[in-house]
């Protein structure tokens, strides 16, 4: 498993992303929203705040948005991406 802490600045957003592995998010500070979709399907948006815990479906597109102008969002992401994959690819 791999863990990371990330931050989205006030009124910021992430780039469109998708993963072939599971990711669970725990929100440490702030509030915002995530929009997710699959190719050819309608987009769905849900809101979250400090203390929220959620997981994204495999291989869906998603983008996160900070709903606050003056405060960053901080969250921890935990994935099932094998850590040894980076070692193998870098050799």
C-alpha positions in Angstrom: 0.0 0.0 0.0 1.1 3.6 -0.6 0.0 6.6 1.4 0.3 10.3 0.5 -0.8 13.6 1.9 -2.0 16.2 -0.6 -3.2 19.8 -0.5 -5.5 21.8 -2.8 -5.2 25.6 -2.5 -8.2 27.8 -2.0 -10.5 27.7 -5.0 -8.1 25.2 -6.6 -8.8 22.0 -8.3 -6.9 18.9 -9.4 -6.3 17.7 -13.0 -8.5 15.0 -14.4 -7.2 11.6 -13.2 -8.1 8.0 -13.1 -6.5 4.9 -11.6 -6.4 1.1 -12.2 -6.0 0.6 -8.4 -8.1 1.4 -5.4 -7.8 4.7 -3.5 -9.4 5.7 -0.2 -9.4 9.4 0.9 -9.6 10.8 4.4 -10.1 14.5 4.6 -7.9 16.2 7.2 -9.0 19.8 6.7 -11.4 21.8 4.6 -14.4 21.1 2.4 -14.8 20.5 -1.3 -16.3 18.2 -3.9 -15.3 15.5 -6.3 -16.8 14.9 -9.7 -16.5 11.4 -11.2 -17.5 9.8 -14.4 -16.8 7.0 -16.9 -16.4 7.6 -20.6 -19.8 8.0 -22.3 -21.6 8.4 -18.9 -23.1 11.3 -17.0 -20.8 13.1 -14.4 -21.7 12.8 -10.7 -20.6 15.2 -8.0 -20.5 14.7 -4.3 -19.4 17.0 -1.5 -17.1 16.2 1.5 -15.6 17.9 4.5 -13.1 17.5 7.3 -13.5 14.0 8.7 -15.0 12.5 5.5 -13.9 9.1 4.3 -14.6 7.9 0.8 -13.3 5.7 -2.0 -13.4 6.1 -5.7 -14.5 3.4 -8.1 -11.8 1.7 -10.1 -10.9 3.2 -13.4 -13.3 6.2 -13.2 -12.3 9.7 -14.2 -12.4 12.2 -11.3 -11.5 15.7 -10.4 -11.4 17.3 -6.9 -12.4 20.9 -6.1 -11.7 23.1 -3.1 -15.0 24.9 -2.2 -13.3 27.5 0.0 -11.6 30.6 -1.2 -9.3 31.3 1.8 -8.2 27.8 3.1 -6.5 24.9 1.6 -7.8 21.3 1.7 -5.6 18.6 3.1 -6.3 14.9 2.7 -4.6 11.6 3.0 -4.9 9.1 0.2 -4.2 5.4 0.6 -3.9 3.3 -2.5 -3.3 -0.4 -3.3 -0.6 0.6 -5.9 2.3 -1.8 -5.3 5.3 0.1 -3.9 7.7 -2.4 -5.6 6.3 -1.4 -9.0 8.3 1.9 -8.8 11.5 0.0 -8.1 11.0 -2.4 -11.0 10.2 0.4 -13.5 13.2 2.5 -12.4 15.8 -0.3 -13.1 
